[in-house]
Amino acid sequence: MTDEIVTAEGPIVWEGGGTAQVRDAKDVDVVLRSSVPYPPGKPAKGSLRVGETESPFIVKVSRSQRVIEGVWDVRGRLISATSALREAFATSAVKR
């Protein structure tokens, strides 16, 4: 059993409202703990803030799974991700 606090507060701000944190990032595959769900196939647009840098991105969603009320794990692939963006996602991943 873990004492993990389940929250979607993090360095990601969604274009349509809401926030997320990077749960896992391997190359272009990401898992985001989000305050809003996205249907499969939908492009989710947002921005990731690392320090003073804000990087816009698009994730093509493959799945949204409810964790608790108001929190979802959104899985997908970064579209047109530069190596700098992939690195920013990897370094922003929540340490478990």
Buried (B, 14 or more C-beta within 10 A) or exposed (E): EEEEEEBBEBBBBBEEEBBBBBBBBEEBBBBBBBBBBBEEEBEBEBBBBBEEEEBEBBBBBEBBEEBEEBBBBBBBBBEEBEEEBBEBBBEBBEEE
